[in-house]
Structure formats: structure tokens, C-alpha cells
Amino acid sequence: MTDLNINLNDHKTLTAWMRSESKKMLSKRYKQTHMAEDMGVSDAMMSRFMRGHPVNEKFINKWFDFFVSSSCGVLE
């Protein structure tokens, strides 16, 4: 089991933090499509999330599983 503490400022939501962490993982070589595939979600769902549209709880769970297990998920 992994413990994860997330400290958000007054104006930042959890999903906004998730989006910023996702953007940090992306590069010219590792694109949003690759991340979606690694997470086991559709490209459309990942695009919806990255544009700020609502996503379901299943997506959120998959995102956290991916983030915690990812070697590039460096927490600040």
C-alpha cells in the first residue's frame, strides 16, 4: 500500500492537480495517446480529462493507479 498526501492551495482542485501532473509526464516522445494506452483508457476519455471535462470515477482510479506505479510520477 502506498500513502499519498496531496496539498492543494485554496484555488486548485484535485482534478486540476491531476491534469498538471499528467502534463509533466508528457513529452514530444511520450504523448497523451501513450499515456491513455498505459492507463487502459480510451484516447477520447483522456482528451476529455485533459480539456477539463468531467470524467467518471473509474478513470480517476485508473489515473491514480498509473500515477503511483509510474516511475515518472515524482511527487513534489
C-alpha positions as CSV (number, residue, x, y, z in Angstrom):
1,M,0.0,0.0,0.0
2,T,1.2,3.5,-0.9
3,D,0.4,6.6,1.0
4,L,-0.1,9.8,-1.0
5,N,-0.5,13.2,0.5
6,I,-1.7,16.0,-1.8
7,N,-1.5,19.5,-0.6
8,L,-3.7,21.8,-2.7
9,N,-3.7,25.6,-2.5
10,D,-7.0,27.4,-2.0
11,H,-7.7,27.8,-5.7
12,K,-6.6,24.4,-7.1
13,T,-8.9,21.4,-7.4
14,L,-7.8,17.7,-7.3
15,T,-8.5,17.3,-11.0
16,A,-6.5,20.4,-11.8
17,W,-3.6,19.0,-9.9
18,M,-4.0,15.7,-11.7
19,R,-4.0,17.5,-15.1
20,S,-0.8,19.4,-14.2
21,E,0.9,16.2,-13.1
22,S,-0.2,14.5,-16.3
23,K,1.2,17.3,-18.4
24,K,4.5,17.0,-16.6
25,M,4.7,13.3,-17.7
26,L,4.1,14.1,-21.4
27,S,6.8,14.9,-23.8
28,K,7.5,15.0,-27.5
29,R,8.1,11.3,-27.4
30,Y,5.6,10.2,-24.7
31,K,2.3,11.6,-25.9
32,Q,-1.2,11.7,-24.4
33,T,-2.1,8.7,-26.6
34,H,0.6,6.6,-25.0
35,M,-0.5,7.6,-21.5
36,A,-4.1,6.7,-22.3
37,E,-2.9,3.3,-23.5
38,D,-0.7,2.7,-20.5
39,M,-3.6,3.6,-18.2
40,G,-6.1,1.4,-20.0
41,V,-8.5,4.2,-21.0
42,S,-9.6,5.4,-24.4
43,D,-7.9,8.4,-26.2
44,A,-11.3,10.2,-26.1
45,M,-11.6,9.8,-22.3
46,M,-8.0,11.1,-21.8
47,S,-8.7,14.0,-24.1
48,R,-11.9,14.9,-22.2
49,F,-10.0,14.9,-19.0
50,M,-7.1,17.0,-20.3
51,R,-9.5,19.6,-21.6
52,G,-11.2,19.9,-18.2
53,H,-14.4,18.0,-18.9
54,P,-15.8,15.6,-16.3
55,V,-14.7,12.0,-16.2
56,N,-16.0,9.1,-14.2
57,E,-14.7,7.5,-11.0
58,K,-13.2,4.6,-13.0
59,F,-11.0,7.0,-14.9
60,I,-9.8,8.7,-11.6
61,N,-9.0,5.3,-10.1
62,K,-7.0,4.2,-13.2
63,W,-5.2,7.6,-13.2
64,F,-4.1,7.2,-9.6
65,D,-3.0,3.6,-10.1
66,F,-1.0,4.7,-13.1
67,F,0.5,7.7,-11.3
68,V,1.5,5.8,-8.2
69,S,3.1,2.9,-10.2
70,S,4.7,5.1,-12.7
71,S,8.4,5.7,-12.4
72,C,7.9,9.2,-13.8
73,G,5.3,10.1,-11.1
74,V,7.6,12.1,-9.0
75,L,5.7,13.8,-6.2
76,E,6.5,17.3,-5.1
